[in-house]
Every structure is written in C-alpha cells, then in structure tokens.
C-alpha cells in the first residue's frame, strides 16, 4: 500500500471511529442501498449489481452511455442516475462516500475512491455539464466512441502516477484533465471552448474526489456551444 493511500486510510478509519462514538450519523442503510444499487445496475444493464467490486470497469460501462448521444442513451442514463439518488434519499450522502465502502470492506481504499469518483463525474455530466453535452453532442459522443483507447491511456497514466508516489495526486490530476482536454480539442477543434472545458472538468472531477486539496481549475468554458 502506497504511503499516500495508507495515510488516507488512517484518516478514514479515525473518522469512522469518531462517528461511531457519536452514534455514527453517517452510517449507511445497507438494505436500502443494496435495493437501490440493484435497480440502478439493472436499469443500466451493468454486468454486475455490485459495480463497486470493479469500479474501473464500471466507469467504462457508464462512459459507453456518453457515446450514444442524447436520445439514444445519455438522457436515459441521467434519468436513471437521478432515480438512484431519489431512491436513496437522505441516505445518499451516508452511503455514497469513501468511508462507507472502505471501512465496510466493500472495496479497497483505492477502489472506494474510484467508485465514488464515478458518481462524482455523473453529478457533473448530468448537472453542470449537461447543457454543454446536449449542445455539442455530435462531437462529444463521437469522441467517446472513437477515442476510447486514448481515454484508457489517460486513466492508466493517472493511476500509474498516484500508485506509490506520495504527493503525486495534484500532478496526476492535472495531467489527466489535460489529457481529456486534448482528446476533445482534437476531435471538436480548439474553437469549441465549452467542449474543451467539459473534458477538463470531467477529468478534474475524478481528481478532486481523492485529492480535494488540489487547486486545478478549468476556465475555458463558453456558454452555449457552437
């Protein structure tokens, strides 16, 4: 276990122990969580009802919806995501956090960060990034469809940098967001600044789930698309 992961694990265990001492206000209703997660997984035709077992494969399956365009998959995906949040209700914040997955043993610490970060990215794509996707869906969907290999390389480089290297998170996150920027700029042309912003923010959202102290910002957004 790398020093950076070990340090984070100690913090999470300490936090969970403190919460238990106070009747654990952040305890997850696991029965409800399992029900909602099963419905979510079935609705999206995921390969497992326990996607936290393999969060990186889960991310790839989710990203396949981005390559289908608005009416062929993206809208349905966002509806299912919002239905999952509604299903959990107040339990969403209790269940969808790194401490829950790591301390309960559902996932390794890195796996917990990976899994929760997929939902962080869903919050972006179906929230602040929704309008940009819809206005530029042709180039965004085609980039996801045709640049899958390159996106995999972006992720691989990110994980290689944070594995075993203390204080590497911010550098890795910057490189990841720049990698996504580059892919969308290449396919959509650099003039589409809102699309480049979308790519940057998508990568940055993954990073800040695990490394919230990083000050990477994405400032190329232009409302309205082209």
PABA-293557 format. One record per residue (C-alpha): residue number from 1; residue in one letter; x, y, z. Coordinates in pm, whole numbers. Layout:
<rs>
  num  residu       u       v       w
  NUM       A       X       Y       Z
...
</rs>
This chain:
<rs>
  num  residu       u       v       w
    1       X       0       0       0
    2       X     148     335    -102
    3       X     219     599     160
    4       X     -46     833      21
    5       X    -313     559      28
    6       X    -206     443     374
    7       X    -228     796     513
    8       X    -576     841     366
    9       X    -687     507     510
   10       X    -574     609     859
   11       X    -775     931     830
   12       X   -1086     744     715
   13       X   -1064     484     992
   14       X   -1018     759    1251
   15       X   -1317     946    1109
   16       X   -1533     635    1113
   17       X   -1433     555    1472
   18       X   -1520     909    1577
   19       X   -1857     883    1404
   20       X   -1933     555    1581
   21       X   -1861     724    1913
   22       X   -2136     973    1827
   23       X   -2393     711    1719
   24       X   -2247     728    1369
   25       X   -2471     985    1195
   26       X   -2317     885     862
   27       X   -2400     514     882
   28       X   -2544     378     559
   29       X   -2874     192     547
   30       X   -2722    -104     365
   31       X   -3055    -276     296
   32       X   -3185      29     114
   33       X   -2851      84     -56
   34       X   -2845    -272    -192
   35       X   -3201    -237    -323
   36       X   -3130      95    -493
   37       X   -2798     -22    -635
   38       X   -2956    -337    -779
   39       X   -3227    -130    -950
   40       X   -2964     115   -1078
   41       X   -2744    -165   -1215
   42       X   -3034    -349   -1377
   43       X   -3170     -32   -1538
   44       X   -2829      42   -1693
   45       X   -2770    -322   -1794
   46       X   -2446    -330   -1597
   47       X   -2253    -655   -1581
   48       X   -2286    -669   -1201
   49       X   -2525    -549    -933
   50       X   -2214    -479    -724
   51       X   -2021    -240    -951
   52       X   -1800    -136    -660
   53       X   -1629    -477    -699
   54       X   -1466    -348   -1018
   55       X   -1508      31   -1026
   56       X   -1278      89   -1322
   57       X   -1481    -146   -1540
   58       X   -1793      23   -1402
   59       X   -1659     359   -1521
   60       X   -1609     223   -1873
   61       X   -1965      89   -1880
   62       X   -2102     425   -1768
   63       X   -1896     612   -2027
   64       X   -2047     399   -2303
   65       X   -2368     595   -2249
   66       X   -2187     917   -2336
   67       X   -2106     788   -2684
   68       X   -2470     718   -2770
   69       X   -2593    1077   -2792
   70       X   -2876    1245   -2608
   71       X   -3181    1048   -2716
   72       X   -3004     715   -2766
   73       X   -2869     684   -2415
   74       X   -2747     995   -2237
   75       X   -3090    1124   -2132
   76       X   -3192     778   -2009
   77       X   -2866     747   -1819
   78       X   -2923    1077   -1637
   79       X   -3280     978   -1551
   80       X   -3157     650   -1402
   81       X   -2885     828   -1207
   82       X   -3135    1073   -1063
   83       X   -3374     788    -981
   84       X   -3092     623    -786
   85       X   -3040     940    -584
   86       X   -3415     966    -523
   87       X   -3427     600    -417
   88       X   -3163     659    -150
   89       X   -3299     997     -48
   90       X   -3124    1123     269
   91       X   -2919     802     271
   92       X   -2736     907     -45
   93       X   -2479    1112     144
   94       X   -2447     840     410
   95       X   -2385     561     160
   96       X   -2208     723    -134
   97       X   -1887     818      40
   98       X   -1539     669      51
   99       X   -1554     583     422
  100       X   -1860     362     376
  101       X   -1704     147     104
  102       X   -1355     129     255
  103       X   -1444      67     619
  104       X   -1728    -178     540
  105       X   -1493    -385     326
  106       X   -1698    -343      10
  107       X   -1388    -211    -166
  108       X   -1022    -138    -109
  109       X    -945     222     -23
  110       X    -836     299    -379
  111       X   -1137     108    -507
  112       X   -1363     318    -285
  113       X   -1215     638    -426
  114       X   -1254     502    -779
  115       X   -1617     403    -727
  116       X   -1727     726    -560
  117       X   -1544     930    -825
  118       X   -1759     769   -1096
  119       X   -2064     915    -923
  120       X   -1887    1249    -883
  121       X   -1843    1250   -1260
  122       X   -2209    1158   -1304
  123       X   -2303    1460   -1094
  124       X   -2105    1672   -1339
  125       X   -2227    1518   -1665
  126       X   -2591    1521   -1557
  127       X   -2557    1856   -1379
  128       X   -2321    2140   -1466
  129       X   -2201    1964   -1781
  130       X   -2545    1860   -1909
  131       X   -2615    2165   -2127
  132       X   -2270    2155   -2287
  133       X   -2316    1787   -2373
  134       X   -2658    1842   -2530
  135       X   -2542    2142   -2736
  136       X   -2234    1959   -2861
  137       X   -2350    1600   -2851
  138       X   -2228    1504   -3200
  139       X   -1863    1578   -3131
  140       X   -1877    1467   -2767
  141       X   -2043    1136   -2844
  142       X   -1815    1065   -3140
  143       X   -1508    1146   -2929
  144       X   -1617     897   -2664
  145       X   -1688     638   -2933
  146       X   -1369     682   -3136
  147       X   -1113     776   -2870
  148       X   -1179     502   -2615
  149       X    -823     372   -2643
  150       X    -683     718   -2575
  151       X    -912     774   -2277
  152       X    -793     443   -2135
  153       X    -437     570   -2171
  154       X    -532     889   -1985
  155       X    -663     684   -1695
  156       X    -368     446   -1699
  157       X    -119     732   -1677
  158       X    -315     882   -1388
  159       X    -317     563   -1184
  160       X      48     494   -1252
  161       X     138     836   -1116
  162       X     -61     808    -793
  163       X      44     448    -723
  164       X     318     457    -463
  165       X     411     821    -510
  166       X     341    1049    -219
  167       X     210    1396    -312
  168       X     163    1293    -677
  169       X    -214    1340    -681
  170       X    -230    1701    -797
  171       X      22    1643   -1074
  172       X    -159    1330   -1184
  173       X    -493    1511   -1182
  174       X    -360    1800   -1388
  175       X    -219    1559   -1646
  176       X    -547    1365   -1653
  177       X    -762    1674   -1710
  178       X    -521    1799   -1977
  179       X    -536    1459   -2143
  180       X    -916    1479   -2165
  181       X    -892    1838   -2286
  182       X    -660    1728   -2566
  183       X    -886    1447   -2686
  184       X   -1193    1670   -2712
  185       X    -997    1961   -2861
  186       X    -860    1732   -3131
  187       X   -1198    1591   -3227
  188       X   -1407    1906   -3182
  189       X   -1145    2171   -3274
  190       X    -993    2403   -3016
  191       X   -1251    2672   -3104
  192       X   -1516    2478   -2914
  193       X   -1401    2608   -2581
  194       X   -1706    2482   -2393
  195       X   -1629    2128   -2509
  196       X   -1265    2161   -2401
  197       X   -1392    2287   -2064
  198       X   -1621    1983   -2042
  199       X   -1328    1746   -2095
  200       X   -1110    1929   -1844
  201       X   -1383    1936   -1580
  202       X   -1464    1568   -1632
  203       X   -1105    1473   -1556
  204       X   -1075    1724   -1272
  205       X   -1386    1585   -1104
  206       X   -1223    1244   -1073
  207       X    -912    1400    -920
  208       X   -1083    1613    -654
  209       X   -1274    1313    -518
  210       X    -944    1173    -394
  211       X    -733    1488    -381
  212       X    -965    1776    -282
  213       X    -667    1989    -181
  214       X    -558    2032    -543
  215       X    -625    2374    -695
  216       X    -663    2269   -1058
  217       X    -935    2476   -1231
  218       X   -1096    2460   -1574
  219       X   -1159    2806   -1716
  220       X   -1221    2758   -2089
  221       X   -1599    2733   -2073
  222       X   -1814    2941   -2306
  223       X   -2186    2908   -2253
  224       X   -2392    2796   -2549
  225       X   -2161    2584   -2760
  226       X   -2106    2633   -3130
</rs>
